[in-house]
Structure formats: C-alpha cells, structure tokens
Amino acid sequence: MMTHEKLSDGGDIPMIGLGTAGLQGDKCEQATKWALEIGYRHIDSAWAYRNQPAIATAIKQTGIQREDLFITSKVWRDYLSYEKALRQCNEILDQLQMDYIDLLLTHWPCNANVRSAKGPENVVPLEETLAAFNEIHRVGKVKHIGVSNYGIDLIKQAQEISAVPITVNQVHFHLSDRNCSENVSQTLVDFCLKSNVVMTAYCPLASGWCPAGGGILTHPTLTAIAQNYGKTPAQVALRWIIEQGVTVIPRSSSQDHLRENMEIFDFELSETDTARLNTL
Ligand SMILES: NC(=O)c1ccc[n+]([C@@H]2O[C@H](COP(=O)([O-])OP(=O)(O)OC[C@H]3O[C@@H](n4cnc5c(N)ncnc54)[C@H](OP(=O)(O)O)[C@@H]3O)[C@@H](O)[C@H]2O)c1
C-alpha cells in the first residue's frame, strides 16, 4: 500500500499525519518530537489550536529538513475575508517559523447555510475567501490549498470558483461515523475519490467530541478482528480508513500509541472483515 496519496495539483500528501488539536505547550512539543523521531512527516495543525510555536520548537530540535515535512494549517472561520485570511496566513507562518505551509485549509465553511460564529451578517462569500487563498498560493506561501468540513455542494462550488485546485477536504470520519454526522458519509468519500479531492479523516479514532464515537475501540467486533491480525483495535480502525483512499491524522500524546498508529502499512483487511466493519 502507498504511504502517500496523490493530490490533484501534482503533489502528494502522506497517508498519515499527527493530529494536534488539544495538544499544547510542552505536551505538544513532546508529542511532535516523538512523532517525528518515529517517522511521521505530516503534522496537522491550525491557527485555532494555539500550538504552532510548540510545533516549530519540536521541528527545530529534531533537525529534520523543511522540505522533508508536510505541514497543514487552517484559517479560522471568523477570518475568511480577503484581508483577514492573508493576515492570518502570515501569523501562521510566523508561529511556525516557516516560509511556506504545505497545505492551507479553510477550517470551517462560512456561508449562509452554515452556522457562522458571528451571525449571518458576517458571512463572507466563498469567492472572497478563495481569492485570498489563490493569492497566498500565487506568492508561494502555500503549496496546496483545501477545505475542511465541506459537504458535496460546497466542494463543487469551491471547485468552480477557485483557479487553484482544491486538493483536500478534511472531515470527521471514522468507523461509527454514520451514527453522528449527517454531513459526512460514504457518499462524500465516493464523491471526493471521483472528483480528485483527497479526503482526510479527522477524529479517525472516534474520540473526543463525537457523542456516538466514544468507546468504538472497545467494540467486540473490532477487538475480535484486530486480534486475528495481531493488531490493536486502533490500528484496524485506521487501516479501515486508509484502505478507502482516505488519509488519517490521529492525535496522540503517548509514545506507544504514536508508534502503534504508524504501523498500519504491513497488513490488509480481508473483504469479509471489511464488510463486518462496514456494519459497525
Ligand atoms: N478540521 C477540523 O475541523 C478538525 C476537527 C477536529 C480534529 N481535527 C484534527 O484531527 C485530529 C484527530 O482528531 P482528534 O484529536 O479529535 O481525535 P482522534 O485522533 O480520533 O483521537 C485521539 C484520542 O485517541 C487516543 N489514541 C490515539 N492513539 C491511540 C491508540 N493507538 N490506542 C488507543 N487510543 C489512542 C488519544 O489518547 P492518547 O493521547 O492517550 O494516545 C486521544 O485521546 C485532531 O488532533 C486535529 O488535528 C480537525
């Protein structure tokens, strides 16, 4: 199995990255350092996570060359106007102490159909946001652009508007996803695959704020399947995602879990087991 997925603009993105939401300060620095030492080369961050300086420090300490890394960041949804997006991108670069970001995403959509943090009067047209992202790309501050938390209609709109390809849609997706999200489903996976947009699964281990997700790693079907492969439930949960051509960004602050989550490229789920997992 490939360790990278091709992007529609000719680049590629590692199949696995380190998720960093909620990791801050020393904890973030340590987790990032361990991850890089283990072999992770993709770090997923965001302006809103307030941890980019810690990530920058960890990268410096490992001495890994910038060109060997794939760094994702995101512009927060209250900063999607042209000027604010340009300014936030500069802030992200300052915090990461980098000249460019590999992948810049709009963190959440901001349009009339989607809840905006500050109400409908503050909605920014997608044209304006994407004009800013195209400009950031034109001046070389970002290699690839993408979106996050977009459904099919919004992706189609973005593709029509943007001169620069929309390469990635980062969304909530995991084994029990159908229970807790109307927006993200197998239909979205199929759409992204067909339209050359790489889908990245966040919350791939179903942790945290997804109400239906808690406890997926102890599901008896998943644990039984994992045992047959000599793998852990987390490894099978991640493998189920990447076998669909979807990239993953699991977060961990544990060195053992970080290592475990990387060891998902040396086995393959049988058709029967995939079918069983599809029904969880
Ligand atoms: N674009 C967006 O709107 C958006 C939204 C949410 C998240 N994200 C991104 O997606 C990343 C991942 O999502 P997430 O952090 O919510 O959740 P997640 O990766 O699904 O789960 C993280 C949790 O799983 C545990 N874990 C990790 N590896 C494990 C293993 N092998 N076995 C057992 N438990 C394990 C971690 O605990 P330990 O620390 O103890 O390992 C942590 O509590 C975020 O960090 C962020 O980068 C993006």
The ligand as an SDF file (V2000), in Angstrom:
LIG
                    3D

 48 52  0  0  0  0  0  0  0  0999 V2000
  -10.7330   20.1660   10.6350 N   0  0  0  0  0  0  0  0  0  0  0  0
  -11.4010   20.1020   11.7810 C   0  0  0  0  0  0  0  0  0  0  0  0
  -12.4310   20.7750   11.9870 O   0  0  0  0  0  0  0  0  0  0  0  0
  -10.9120   19.1700   12.8590 C   0  0  0  0  0  0  0  0  0  0  0  0
  -11.7360   18.8810   13.9560 C   0  0  0  0  0  0  0  0  0  0  0  0
  -11.2480   18.0020   14.9190 C   0  0  0  0  0  0  0  0  0  0  0  0
   -9.9930   17.4410   14.7890 C   0  0  0  0  0  0  0  0  0  0  0  0
   -9.1880   17.7690   13.7160 N   0  0  0  0  0  0  0  0  0  0  0  0
   -7.8180   17.2010   13.5640 C   0  0  0  0  0  0  0  0  0  0  0  0
   -7.9020   15.7810   13.6310 O   0  0  0  0  0  0  0  0  0  0  0  0
   -7.0270   15.2950   14.6500 C   0  0  0  0  0  0  0  0  0  0  0  0
   -7.5250   13.9890   15.2190 C   0  0  0  0  0  0  0  0  0  0  0  0
   -8.7910   14.1220   15.8360 O   0  0  0  0  0  0  0  0  0  0  0  0
   -8.9780   14.0740   17.4350 P   0  0  0  0  0  0  0  0  0  0  0  0
   -7.7420   14.6000   18.0460 O   0  0  0  0  0  0  0  0  0  0  0  0
  -10.2500   14.7540   17.7680 O   0  0  0  0  0  0  0  0  0  0  0  0
   -9.2520   12.5700   17.7710 O   0  0  0  0  0  0  0  0  0  0  0  0
   -8.6130   11.1200   17.4290 P   0  0  0  0  0  0  0  0  0  0  0  0
   -7.3270   11.2170   16.7220 O   0  0  0  0  0  0  0  0  0  0  0  0
   -9.7070   10.3220   16.8150 O   0  0  0  0  0  0  0  0  0  0  0  0
   -8.3710   10.5140   18.8840 O   0  0  0  0  0  0  0  0  0  0  0  0
   -7.4190   10.9920   19.7830 C   0  0  0  0  0  0  0  0  0  0  0  0
   -7.5830   10.1860   21.0750 C   0  0  0  0  0  0  0  0  0  0  0  0
   -7.3150    8.8040   20.8180 O   0  0  0  0  0  0  0  0  0  0  0  0
   -6.3210    8.3360   21.7250 C   0  0  0  0  0  0  0  0  0  0  0  0
   -5.4500    7.4250   20.9650 N   0  0  0  0  0  0  0  0  0  0  0  0
   -4.5610    7.7300   19.9930 C   0  0  0  0  0  0  0  0  0  0  0  0
   -3.9580    6.6340   19.5230 N   0  0  0  0  0  0  0  0  0  0  0  0
   -4.4730    5.5960   20.2190 C   0  0  0  0  0  0  0  0  0  0  0  0
   -4.2460    4.2090   20.1960 C   0  0  0  0  0  0  0  0  0  0  0  0
   -3.3740    3.6520   19.3470 N   0  0  0  0  0  0  0  0  0  0  0  0
   -4.9460    3.4180   21.0560 N   0  0  0  0  0  0  0  0  0  0  0  0
   -5.8370    3.9760   21.9170 C   0  0  0  0  0  0  0  0  0  0  0  0
   -6.1070    5.2840   21.9800 N   0  0  0  0  0  0  0  0  0  0  0  0
   -5.4190    6.1030   21.1470 C   0  0  0  0  0  0  0  0  0  0  0  0
   -5.5810    9.5550   22.2120 C   0  0  0  0  0  0  0  0  0  0  0  0
   -5.1220    9.3600   23.5310 O   0  0  0  0  0  0  0  0  0  0  0  0
   -3.5390    9.2950   23.8670 P   0  0  0  0  0  0  0  0  0  0  0  0
   -3.0400   10.7030   23.7970 O   0  0  0  0  0  0  0  0  0  0  0  0
   -3.5110    8.7310   25.2310 O   0  0  0  0  0  0  0  0  0  0  0  0
   -2.9070    8.3970   22.8600 O   0  0  0  0  0  0  0  0  0  0  0  0
   -6.6640   10.6190   22.1800 C   0  0  0  0  0  0  0  0  0  0  0  0
   -7.4010   10.6100   23.3810 O   0  0  0  0  0  0  0  0  0  0  0  0
   -7.0060   16.4720   15.6390 C   0  0  0  0  0  0  0  0  0  0  0  0
   -5.9830   16.3480   16.6000 O   0  0  0  0  0  0  0  0  0  0  0  0
   -6.8690   17.6240   14.6820 C   0  0  0  0  0  0  0  0  0  0  0  0
   -5.5360   17.7380   14.2090 O   0  0  0  0  0  0  0  0  0  0  0  0
   -9.6350   18.6130   12.7440 C   0  0  0  0  0  0  0  0  0  0  0  0
  1  2  1  0
  2  3  2  0
  2  4  1  0
  4  5  1  0
  4 48  2  0
  5  6  2  0
  6  7  1  0
  7  8  2  0
  8  9  1  0
  8 48  1  0
  9 10  1  0
  9 46  1  0
 10 11  1  0
 11 12  1  0
 11 44  1  0
 12 13  1  0
 13 14  1  0
 14 15  2  0
 14 16  1  0
 14 17  1  0
 17 18  1  0
 18 19  2  0
 18 20  1  0
 18 21  1  0
 21 22  1  0
 22 23  1  0
 23 24  1  0
 23 42  1  0
 24 25  1  0
 25 26  1  0
 25 36  1  0
 26 27  1  0
 26 35  1  0
 27 28  2  0
 28 29  1  0
 29 30  1  0
 29 35  2  0
 30 31  1  0
 30 32  2  0
 32 33  1  0
 33 34  2  0
 34 35  1  0
 36 37  1  0
 36 42  1  0
 37 38  1  0
 38 39  2  0
 38 40  1  0
 38 41  1  0
 42 43  1  0
 44 45  1  0
 44 46  1  0
 46 47  1  0
M  CHG  2   8   1  16  -1
M  END
$$$$
